[in-house]
Amino acid sequence: MTLEKARELLKVQADLGGGYNLNGAKLILLEVQREHGQDAVDQLIKSMNLEAIFGFQPGKPLR
């Protein structure tokens, strides 16, 4: 998955919010982590304000 595609998918999850969307966002970030590493995940969390929306923390493993 490209980072741009991940950003698009995460935007949909973030716009809807909620528990189901938290799980969807987590799966997307896990895929990004697998393909691009933790730095890419941290950048997405920071740039998309996912810490405030879902509670994801940069630098902290998603598992």
CYANA upper distance limits for C-alpha pairs under 8 A (distance plus 0.5 A):
  1 MET  CA      5 LYS  CA      6.96
  1 MET  CA      6 ALA  CA      7.17
  1 MET  CA     31 GLU  CA      7.93
  1 MET  CA     32 VAL  CA      7.53
  1 MET  CA     35 GLU  CA      7.99
  2 THR  CA      6 ALA  CA      6.76
  2 THR  CA     32 VAL  CA      8.48
  3 LEU  CA      7 ARG  CA      6.58
  3 LEU  CA     32 VAL  CA      7.67
  3 LEU  CA     40 ALA  CA      8.47
  4 GLU  CA      8 GLU  CA      6.83
  5 LYS  CA      9 LEU  CA      6.75
  6 ALA  CA     10 LEU  CA      6.48
  6 ALA  CA     28 ILE  CA      6.99
  6 ALA  CA     29 LEU  CA      8.22
  6 ALA  CA     32 VAL  CA      7.73
  7 ARG  CA     11 LYS  CA      6.58
  7 ARG  CA     44 LEU  CA      7.79
  8 GLU  CA     12 VAL  CA      7.20
  9 LEU  CA     13 GLN  CA      7.04
  9 LEU  CA     25 ALA  CA      8.43
  9 LEU  CA     28 ILE  CA      8.10
 10 LEU  CA     14 ALA  CA      6.48
 10 LEU  CA     25 ALA  CA      6.30
 10 LEU  CA     28 ILE  CA      7.67
 11 LYS  CA     15 ASP  CA      6.49
 11 LYS  CA     48 MET  CA      8.26
 12 VAL  CA     16 LEU  CA      6.90
 13 GLN  CA     17 GLY  CA      6.56
 13 GLN  CA     21 ASN  CA      5.61
 13 GLN  CA     22 LEU  CA      7.71
 13 GLN  CA     24 GLY  CA      7.33
 13 GLN  CA     25 ALA  CA      6.54
 14 ALA  CA     21 ASN  CA      7.71
 14 ALA  CA     25 ALA  CA      8.21
 14 ALA  CA     50 LEU  CA      7.90
 14 ALA  CA     53 ILE  CA      7.19
 14 ALA  CA     54 PHE  CA      8.41
 16 LEU  CA     21 ASN  CA      7.38
 17 GLY  CA     21 ASN  CA      6.13
 17 GLY  CA     22 LEU  CA      7.40
 17 GLY  CA     53 ILE  CA      7.57
 17 GLY  CA     54 PHE  CA      8.15
 18 GLY  CA     22 LEU  CA      6.73
 19 GLY  CA     23 ASN  CA      7.05
 20 TYR  CA     24 GLY  CA      6.93
 21 ASN  CA     25 ALA  CA      6.49
 22 LEU  CA     26 LYS  CA      6.60
 22 LEU  CA     54 PHE  CA      6.52
 23 ASN  CA     27 LEU  CA      6.78
 24 GLY  CA     28 ILE  CA      6.86
 25 ALA  CA     29 LEU  CA      6.68
 26 LYS  CA     30 LEU  CA      6.57
 26 LYS  CA     62 LEU  CA      7.55
 27 LEU  CA     31 GLU  CA      6.80
 28 ILE  CA     32 VAL  CA      6.83
 29 LEU  CA     33 GLN  CA      6.51
 29 LEU  CA     41 VAL  CA      6.60
 29 LEU  CA     62 LEU  CA      8.41
 30 LEU  CA     34 ARG  CA      6.65
 30 LEU  CA     62 LEU  CA      7.44
 31 GLU  CA     35 GLU  CA      6.75
 32 VAL  CA     36 HIS  CA      5.97
 32 VAL  CA     37 GLY  CA      7.26
 32 VAL  CA     40 ALA  CA      7.54
 32 VAL  CA     41 VAL  CA      6.86
 33 GLN  CA     37 GLY  CA      4.83
 33 GLN  CA     38 GLN  CA      5.79
 33 GLN  CA     40 ALA  CA      7.46
 33 GLN  CA     41 VAL  CA      6.40
 36 HIS  CA     40 ALA  CA      6.48
 36 HIS  CA     41 VAL  CA      8.41
 37 GLY  CA     41 VAL  CA      7.30
 38 GLN  CA     42 ASP  CA      6.60
 38 GLN  CA     59 GLY  CA      7.54
 39 ASP  CA     43 GLN  CA      6.70
 39 ASP  CA     59 GLY  CA      8.34
 40 ALA  CA     44 LEU  CA      6.82
 41 VAL  CA     45 ILE  CA      6.68
 41 VAL  CA     58 PRO  CA      7.97
 42 ASP  CA     46 LYS  CA      6.69
 42 ASP  CA     57 GLN  CA      8.25
 42 ASP  CA     58 PRO  CA      5.10
 42 ASP  CA     59 GLY  CA      6.70
 43 GLN  CA     47 SER  CA      6.41
 43 GLN  CA     58 PRO  CA      8.28
 44 LEU  CA     48 MET  CA      6.26
 44 LEU  CA     50 LEU  CA      8.20
 45 ILE  CA     49 ASN  CA      6.32
 45 ILE  CA     50 LEU  CA      5.30
 45 ILE  CA     51 GLU  CA      6.77
 45 ILE  CA     56 PHE  CA      7.34
 45 ILE  CA     57 GLN  CA      7.72
 45 ILE  CA     58 PRO  CA      6.83
 46 LYS  CA     50 LEU  CA      7.13
 46 LYS  CA     51 GLU  CA      7.67
 46 LYS  CA     58 PRO  CA      7.60
 49 ASN  CA     53 ILE  CA      7.05
 50 LEU  CA     54 PHE  CA      5.99
 50 LEU  CA     55 GLY  CA      7.04
 50 LEU  CA     56 PHE  CA      6.48
 51 GLU  CA     55 GLY  CA      4.77
 51 GLU  CA     56 PHE  CA      5.04
 51 GLU  CA     57 GLN  CA      6.14
 51 GLU  CA     58 PRO  CA      8.35
 52 ALA  CA     56 PHE  CA      8.28
 56 PHE  CA     60 LYS  CA      8.33
 56 PHE  CA     62 LEU  CA      8.16
